[in-house]
Amino acid sequence: MRSHRLGLLDKCVSINASTTQGKLPAVDGLVKTRSARNLHNEELYYALSINLLDPDAALISIVPAFYSVTMQMWLDTDKKYNDSSKYNNLFSNYTSILLCQSLLCEAFKKDIITDKKITHVLSLGDFDNDLDVKLEYKNINVMDIDEQNIIQYFDETNEFIQETYKAGGRILIHCQAGVSRSAAVLAACLMKSKKISRDDALEIIKRKRPSVAPNAGFMEQLSLYFDLGFDVDAKHVEYRRFLVASMAEEQKNYGYIEHVALAADPEYTPLTSASDDKKFKALRCRKCRRMLVGSEHVVDHEPGQGQVSFSYHKRNSDINITTNATFTGDSEVNASLNKVNASLNPLLASLAIQNNTCSSYFIEPMQWQEGLIDDVQGRIDCPKCQCKLGAYNWSGDQCSCGRWITPTFMLHQPVKGASFKEGSDRKRATEFNMRAILATKHLLGCQLKLTHPNYNLFSTYITMKSYTVEQVQAHNTPNDCWIIIDNKVFDVTAFLNEHPGGKKVLIKKAGKDCSKVFKQFHNDSIMQRVGLPMQIGVIGTAQVAEKPAGKAATAAPKATTTSAFAGTSQGLADNQVAKFGEGIPYADPSWYQEWNSPYYNESHIRVRNAIREWVDKEISPFCHEWSEKKEIPKSVLKRAAEVGFLAAVSGAALDPKMAHLLPYGLPGGVTPAEFDIFHEFICIDELARCGSGGLIWALEGGLAIGLPPVMNFAKEELRNRIVPECLAGDKVISLCITEPSAGSDVANLATTAQDMGDYFLVNGEKKWITQGAYADYYTVAVRTGDGQGMAGISLLVIERTFPGVNARKMDCQGMWGSGTSYITFDDVRVPKSHLIGKLNEGFKYVMHNFNKERLGIVMQASRLSRVCIEESLKYALKRKTFGQRLVDHAVLRNKFGHMIRQCEATHAWLESILYQYKTLPHDAQATILAGPIALLKAQSTQTFEYCAREAAQIFGGLAYTRGGQGEKIERLYREVRAYAIPGGSEEIMLDLGVRQAIKKCSKL
């Protein structure tokens, strides 16, 4: 037996706990207390201590009872579970305390915290941490009301409780009354860890404390948590619908929406169907063809009579909400194909939405509606062309079938969005509707192959009908307009009014082959995004239509064979690589063009092919749209992690100690043992082919420079938590060095971190921080020592969630989408455990990172210079002036000559330095390579600036216009300064390189 004494207000309760395994202990005493000064309604308080297999693993409950009668000893009288090993075992892993915060006096706090050796406290409510003892504290401000969204915090609270258990500590969980919020959180933890239901979890808690009773809203959220498989993620339809319900109630109760939960924008996010037996579809704007919503975000309802209420209300148990729109089964698809015959693209027919009863589609609120649906009701407009699509009403609206949907986000049929068109020409209307709902060529060719469960079904329907040129010529009127591009037949009748150049341009080419003029005025990406839905056949013998991929992507597999190093038996040298890419001279490094190289082997080939396929299919076609939106979807970052790109460019793959932290491996199946700096170079080089520095920085700009200090110098616990999250694409990290008054002059930064004993108090500002707007972690250079200069600088990891951290996006000339930010730290408390390396030695860690940062800039600038050459050469080969192609003018050839010589020289110098980086001892790299890397950075950015300027001259007005054929050149011209200034300006780099050389001369 063991005796504990708890100081409870002005009385004490003596509790005796048995240590007998498998039996619940008896409670020897219960003391009723009353204090007229502090208590109301003659409140009764009691405390219980329960042994759970281990006498130190106790659940302690301190609960108020708002009646004055003596409480029954529920542990003694509740014999049902006394011999139940099932429930004892379920709870044996947790040390938890539920208590009422408002009833604690200072003496009691110290007593319970000290005597019970509490190491962690979890507060649920609007509480301040006024506990004057050292422990881990977390506060989550939730209210005990039905409408409160508590499920969103379950992952956070579960992790905090689990951390306590893993550390061998004890946790105090409390709310205002110890009945609802704390019980819900503890139940969620039990449910996930033991894979049990809500009722089972609450039953375990109630047998120790019968008074617990989560409110009705929490009870339904616990049930939802179980249905979600304990995975609170917006990818689950049920959770998204719950969030929409919360938004509707906020609008109803408060007149505004505070917590916005919007479905991902399909225009920028790969779409997948909601389940394996459903087919992928999307609705598009009929006028501008902008993708609006994927099928997984369509709310289905059964047609009915009258105003049958059918609401999202989360606590109305008799309401049935289905989670998907009605989809076409395989048998219906086959029947439909037989009816429309071969004249209709079978792939399009297989994706038709069947919704013949109702006149509208009801959808979830989408990201492109953000800021436009804050009122009670209003219209829904296309985010691109602003034509009216439908209407919304948070109070609900009625479908034509009689069904009432609440809340309502309704796209009308026929909508200038997507629907069946009524009329005599049903076949053409059906075909156009299917075009409207079809995903882009990019998504069909890549994303469905990777993620869609029925991709094989689609591939069987890609056979196109064969036409002769004469047959196409017969379709030459505004009401029946076909054209030929690259031996593919397109029906553009429904597209005439939507063509940006006007319909007359297409009508003039009706029934003709317009391949030449198409290529003269369009990029290949236009065909990828727009062409497939309008393709109806091919010229000549019937064949399987080309699967959506660019020329480079289709060429890539040819170079991925095991004999990529072809060998002398095929007429190539041992160190000679087979041709790769489109073959445009100087558009790729020389080793892509069968040149001999000592730097690359078969593993480099695999990495190159894997990254090129990913970039060509999932990145390049969308660069312009993402740039204009000034952000990239989070799914793109996650995808970058899955292909191994983030691990490859972070430096983690080069460190054997980091191998166990790589969540998805490396590109091309390369092992960490094979990986070297040239693999990283290839990854960055291939991504830069997209021609968007902003996108490059949005994916790896913060990671490549912010994570290495954590990997190399942070404490193991901090490193093991942050590195996997960042490499998995779940979290973002940024490096914060530059300040309004300190850029290249790092030694004069002014952000301070005052030592307050258990933590640092950080104050200051950081400016031009890449990915800062989206970052979860900041690697921050601060001044912790006295004086100025290099001494006294330290590095801290500051989390975005720390109070006092504020980041706002900056509006810059270029690099849109990179999240460049101005960050302020206002009395931010940073735990001592977040210190990177040793105190006051941060300058050394900063400089250790600078060489790698500058090499990354050189790698990007080198390829972007090639992009300028490639785009300019392609354009000059087809553009004619004064009866000649641009390349036939000597003055243009002179421009190309200077661009090429500078680009090739920069690349060759880069490969030479990378080889030294690979082979030199780590300590020697900083002293030997710092000067050459600085000079190379200046060389690469000046080459990039020259190529961008000359390319803009070659493109003329097209390079002055956002979008179109000169899209990449216009964007790169704006981004040149972003490479010349960060990481050390050109002037400082040139001076540093020469000073390093002079310093060595003085030793001769």
Secondary structure, 3 states (H helix, E strand, C coil): CEEEEEEECCEEEEEEECCCCCCCCCCCCCCCCCCCCCCCCCCEEEEEEEECCCCCCEEEEEEEECCCCCCCCHHHHCHHHCCCHHHHHHHCCCCCEEEEHHHCCHHHHHHHHHHCCCCEEEEECCCCCCCCCCCEEEEECCCCCCCCCCHHHHHHHHHHHHHHHHCCCCEEEEECCCCCHHHHHHHHHHHHHHCCCHHHHHHHHHHHCCCCCCCHHHHHHHHHHHHCCCCCCCCCHHHHHHHHHHHHHHHHHHCCCCCCCCECCCCCCCCCCCCCCCCCCEEECCCCCCEEEEHHHEECCCCCCCCEEEECCCCCCCCCCCCCCCCCCHHHHHHHHHHHHHHCCHHHHCCCCCCCCCCEEEECCEHHHCCCCCCCEEEEECCCCCCEEEEEECCCEECCCCEEEECEEEEECCCCCCCCCCCCCHHHHHHHHHHHHCCCHHHHHHHHHHHCCCHHHHHCCCEEEEECHHHHHCCEECCEEEEEECCEEEECHHHHHHCCCCHHHHHHCCCCECHHHHHHHCCHHHHHHHHHHHEEEEECCCEECCCCCCHHHHHHHHHCCCCCECCHHHCCCCCEECCCCCCCCCCCCHHHHCCECCCCCHHHHHHHHHHHHHHHHHCHHHHHHHHHHCCCCHHHHHHHHHCCHHHHHCCHHHCHHHHHHCCCCCHHHCCCCCCCHHHHHHHHHHHHHHCCHHHHHHHHCCHHHHHHHHHHHCCHHHHHHHHHHHHCCCCCEEEECCECCECCCHHHCCCEEEECCCEEEEEEEEEEECCCCCCCEEEEEEECCCCCCCCCEEEEEEECCCCCEEEEECCCCCCCCCCCEEEEEEEEEEEHHHEECCCCEHHHHHHHHHHHHHHHHHHHHHHHHHHHHHHHHHHHHHCEECCEEHHHCHHHHHHHHHHHHHHHHHHHHHHHHHHHHHHCCHHHHHHHHHHHHHHHHHHHHHHHHHHHHHHHHHHHHHHHCCCCCCHHHHHHHHHHHHHHCCCCCHHHHHHHHHHHHHHHHCCC
